[in-house]
Amino acid sequence: MNSFQNFIFVANTIKMELKLNRPICFFDLETTGIDIGKDRIVEISIFKVFPNGNKESKTWLVNPTIPIPPQTTAVHGITDEKVANEPTFSELASQVYNMIKDSDLAGFNSDRFDIPLLAEELLRAGVDFDMKNRVSVDVQTIFHKKEERTLSAALKFYCGQTLDNAHSAEADTMATYEILKAQLERYPDLENDMKSLSEFTTRKKIADFAGMISFDKDGDEIFTFGKHKGVKVDTILEKEPGYFSWVQNADFPLYTKKVLTGIKLRKLNTK
């Protein structure tokens, strides 16, 4: 029995099913590194669950177009040679987006890593991705708030299973799906609702994935870095208009630039 078949078997042994108003996509990325702005995807696996109980999954190997460092290959086992003839993410972007466009998103450490990096890749490929009208559920946050463990330990703790083929995107994706269902069974105070789970797993309210633009107590966007740390974005855009151009031309994540542009356009439209 391979790892995917093993997780399907585990799925059939866990009674809890998710209460969904819309599809939810569990996903995991294997990458060239952990720099959201610079690193690239080498493998992506998506497991989509529909409100009627139907499920579909897809896994792609991806040519990152940049070298995979040996220390990263040592973690996930994916070499430059293995992905040399695979499609680039730009070639796969429309397929990936079509699978997730109507869905909420879930993963393990996904709010801090997988979603931000996926957003960068989609924006780089010309796909206008954002999180409006969808929520995210970070299964790792539930685990850390409740038990403080790793993904492998979480699967063992909640499901009594050993995570074979760890750091395979498909295995990690399926493990995350099973863990969330087991968490809902274990903790009666967790509501089986994606919006409630999203609120529970949100560490801090931020405007962009990288956390460079956050919100103050009044709900206004503020910068969280540099000389304008803690200052309202609207204030800086008005008093120092050149700062917007500096951010746009500097080495900031594409999604941060997109959010800043949205704030500027909103401000112009209210004049």
N, C-alpha and C positions, 0 to 999 in steps of 0.2 A: 504494500500500500504506500503510494507516494504521499508527500506532504499535503498536497491539495486534496487528495482523496481522504486523508486522515482528518482534515478539518471539516470536510463535508460530513464525515461520520460523527464528529463531535457536534456539529450543528444539529444533527438529528436527535442527539441525546439531551439537548438543552431545551426545556419546554418554553421558556420565555421568548416571545416574539415582539418585535418593535411595533409600537403604535405610530403609524405614519400618516400624515396628511399629504405628503408628497414623497417622491423617491429620495433616498439617501445613498450617497456614494462613499463607501469606505475606500481609502486609497493609501498607498505607501510609495515612497520614492527611494531609489538608490541613486546616489549622485557622485560627482567627482570630488566633493568636499562639503563643507558646512557654511561657506560664505554665500548667503542668499543672493547677493548682487552679482557675484562672479562665477559661481559654480553651476554645473549643468546636470541634467537628469541623464542617467544611463539605463535606468529601468523604472517603469511605472506600472503598477497593478491597481485596477479598479474593480471593486465588487459592489454592484448596484442592487439595492433592495427596494422593491416597489410596495406601495400600500396594500396591494392585493396578495402579497406574499411571493410573487414571482421574483426571481433573482437572475442576474447575468454578470459575467465577469470577463475581464480582458486584461492581458499583460503584454506589454511591449518592451523589448530591448531597444535602446536608443543610442545612436551615435552622437556623442556630446560635442563633437568637432574640436575638442581640446583634449590633451593627454589626461589619462586617469592616473593619479599619483599611486605609486606602489603601495604606500601605507593605506590608501583607500581600498585598493584591490584586495589587500589582506583582510579587510573587513567583510566585503560583500562578494568577493571572488570574481568580479567582472573585470576583464582585461581590455586593453585597447584592441587586441586582435579579435576578441569575442564580439565586439560591436562595430568593427570596421565596415562591415557590409550592411549594417542595420540602417533604417531611415533616421534622419535627424529629427529633432523635436518639431522644427518648423514644418516638416513634411507630415508629422503626425498630429499637429495641433488641432486641426479641424475635427479629427476623429475623437480626440480626447475631450474637446469642448462639447461636442455633440452628445457625449455620454454623460457629462456632468451638468449641462446647462440648465436642466429643469430640476436640479437636486440640491438638497442640503449636503454638507460634506462632513466626514468624520475620519479620524485617524488617531495615531498614537504619537503625541507631541506635534500634532498637525498644525495647531494654531501658531506655534513659534517657529516651525521649520517647513513642513511639507506644503501648507497652503501659501505662505509667502514665496517660496521658491517656485511653486507651480505658477503662481501669478506672474512672476518675473518671466518665466519661459513663455507663457501665453502672450504677454504683452510684447515680448521680443519678437514673437512670431506674427504680430499684427492682430491678435485676438483681444478685443476690448473686454477683458475679464474684470469683474469686481464681485463683492460679496453682498451687494444690495439684493433685497428680497430673498435672501437665503440665510441659514444659520450654520454654524459649525459646532461640532461636538468633539472635544479633545478627550479621548478615553484615558490618556495618561494622567490628565488632571484629576479625573474622578479617582483613579487608582492612588495617586499621590496624596490626595486629600483624605482618602479612606485608609490606605495601607502602607504607602511609601515603598514601592518596589519597582523593578524593571519589567519590560514586556515579557520576557521569558518567565520570570517569577510570577507575573500577573496571570499568565495562562495556567501555570501550575497551581497557583493559589485558588483561582476562581473555577477552573475547569478540570483540574486534576490531570492535565495533559502536559507532555513535554514538547517544547517548541523545536521541532526538527527543521533544519535548513533555515535557521535564523539569519536575518539580513538578506533573505530573498524577499523581494517586494511582495510576491504572491503569498508566501507563508506569513509574513508580518501583517498583511492586509486581512487575511482570513482570521488570524489570531485576534486582531483588534475587534473584529465583528463579534466573535464568540465571547470575548471578554466583556464587551458592553452589555450583551444580553445577560451574562451571568451576574454582572454588577447590578442590573435592574432586579434580578431575582434576590440577590443578597441584601440589598439596602431598600427597605420599604419606603424610606423618605425620599428616594430618587423617583421623580415623576417620569413615567414612560411617555415623554413628549419631547420632541427635538428642540423646541424653543426653550423649555425649562432646562434641559440638559445643557444647551448652549450657554445659558446664563450661569449655570453652576460651574461650567468649565472655563468661563472667561476670567482670567486673572486680573486684568486691568483694561478699562475701556480706552482703546486707542483708535485713531482715525486711519492710520496706515498699518500695514503688517509689521513693518520694522520698528514701530514704536517711536518714530521720530516726531510724530505729531500726535499729541494726546488731547485730553479734554480737561478743563479746569472745573471748579465747583459750580460754575454757572452754565456748564455745558458748551463752552466756547473752545475752539481749537487753540492749542498752544504748542510752541516748539519745545522739545525736550532735550535739545543739544545746543552746543556752541554758545556764542555770545548772547543769543536771544532766548536762552533756556528759560522757560516759565512765562514767556511773554506771549500775548495773544497774537495769532497769525495775522488777523485782520489789521492789527496795529502796525505790525512790521511791513505788511504789504502797502500800507498807506504812507508811512513815514520813510521807508527805505525800499522803494520799488525795485532797485537793482538787486536786492537780495533774492527775489524770485528768479531772475535770470541766472544768478550765481548757482542756485540750487539746481536749476534745470540743466546747466552745463557741467556741473560737478558729478562726482562718482557716487550718486545716491541711487537707491533702488528705483526702478521704473514706476512701481506702484506708489511710492512716496511722491514722486513728481506728478503722477496722475491726480492724487488727492490734493496736492497743493494747487494744481491747475484748476481743479473743481472749486476750491475755496475762492480763488481769484475771480473765476467767472461768476460765481454766486455774488460776490461783492460788487462786481461791475453791473450785474443785472438788477441790483437793488438801489443803484444810484438814480 
